[in-house]
Structures are given as structure tokens and as C-alpha cells.
Amino acid sequence: MSTDPPTTAAGDLTVPLPKTDIRRSGGGPVAGLVLAAVGGALAWGVIEGTSPVFTVPREYDIPDLGAPNEMFDALHAVQVRVNRNNAVLELTWLSVLVAGMIAVGEAVARRGLKPLLVAVPVAAAGGGVAGFVGSLAWETLGAGPPGELTETVQVQVVLLGMLGVGVGLAVGLSSGSLPRVVASAVAGLGAGILAGVVYPVAISLLLPTASTDSLVPKGAVHRLLWIEITAATLGLFVTWALVRHRSARPRRKPRG
């Protein structure tokens, strides 16, 4: 029996089309979305059960409205710092659990713990940076009228864009391939920006009485929607980028 490779009518070797190896991609974009949503639900549970971790010390309490302006200024400065610390911690939880669950899919597909061991510390750092930068954006851009949609979108785009970069880097770095790291980070950035635009619009339609005058939403249902919109978008985009990059890699020519 002949073992010659198949040929076309012109005698050229048939070039096989590249196939996406879903098993090496953590199950693909849909699985990534589901895993990220599970991570988001876990993050919601942790944040809901522990927030706020940092509070304003009682020594800054103002006894009455006639207190000196210096007391109000001191209270404001401490409140800003407390809000920032809480945002850093909450975004760290969100980043770690979303990236960690995506990495679980990668770890199962690769039959090793490397994706998880790499993703968790990187995601923690990325989430902390996102919380800090998002707080700065809130302090700068969120000074407009409470609940103003434009300001909310701007702040959330900055916050979730940074979060998306952190999650993308966390998942991409586990591959050890620079192109994949870049692809997943860019996908995470795009997903975060999209979530930052979608979230305020969705809340205005689904929960029209909910307040959007805080960086991390308050209220169980409101916060859950914010987290799941973000987590699902990140899971879909980041894993799609990884699958697409794998399918686009050139195949090695057989020797001989």
C-alpha cells in the first residue's frame, strides 16, 4: 500500500488546514466564559462577605455640623484613602478568582499546575494596580454630579480596562510565549473597555434606581451584575485570543 502524501490535480502536496486544539485551550471561549463567571461568583461572595475591610477610624467622627473645616478636610482625606484601599483589595480578589478559574481550565488541558501557579500572583498584582488606578480615576473624573452616566463610563473603562490587562497577562504568561501574552493582554484590555461601557448602560436599564456613584458598586444584586458582566466578557475574550493564537501558529514541516 502506498504511503505517499495526497496530492492535488496539479501534483502539489495538499496543505492541511490548521485546526484549533480546543483541548489545549482550556476548553475554548465558551468554557472560558463559564469558568470566569464561576470565578466572578466566588469573588462576589468573598467581597460581599468581607467588605468593607478598611473603615474610617472613630477618631475622625465629626460631632456636629459646626465643627471646624479642618475636621471635615481630615475626614475627607481619610475617607479617600479608605475607599482606595478597599478598591485595591476588592479588585485583587476579583482579578485572582477570575484569572484563577480561567487558569484552572488551562491547567486541566495542559495536565499541569503551571498555568494556575503563574496566573494567581500576576492576577493579584494586576488587580491591585487596577484598583489603585481606578481609584485615582474616580477621584479625578468622578467629581461630577452623582450618577452621571458619562463620568461613570469613563471611570469604569479605566478601571476595568486595567483589570482586563492584568487578567490577560496572568493567563497569557503561563504559556511562556510572548505573542500569546501580548494577544491575551490586548484581548483583556478590549474586554475590560467593553465591560466598562456595557455595565453602566445595563444597570440604567435593569436597575434604574441603583446608584452608580461609587467605584465598586454597592448592593448585592448591583455588585453581582457588575462582576458577572466583567468576568464573562474577560473570560470570553481572553480565551478566544488564546485559541485564535494557537490555531494561527505555523505548523512545522515534517522531516525527510
Beta strands, then each sheet from edge to edge (+ up, - down):
end
